[in-house]
Amino acid sequence: MLGESVPAGDSPSPVNGIVGLIVIGTTIWVFIDTKKIGVQKGQIKGILNMGRTGWTLATFFLWIIAFPCYLAKRGEYKRINGK
């Protein structure tokens, strides 16, 4: 009817699509960057001790946590691998 509002969950928001593209794009970048830098499991200590596959999967499934962690550790990986 005229004037009825549509429930929020019925139509996809363009913001969801943009966020999805950002997640996919940064995940692809992490995949490529880890290869370029030479990231391997065992190079650092602690919970963030992951290889290329681990960082890629973590970035895709837990982006809000894993992507900032990767950015924080990226310099350490570069220093270890002389890149």
C-alpha angles and dihedrals in degrees: 000000000000113000096017115136122229115236111253094241096056100075126041115243119231087230090065090055092049092049090048091052091049092051093048093044095050091044090055089047091052090050092052095039095051089055093047093049094041098239113187133172112262097036095105134027130242138034093321092062097123136140129226095285093046093052092046095050093042091050092051098045101030100026097152090059106025101047095056089044090053091050090050093051097038093089091052091052090048091050092049093049096041094239 
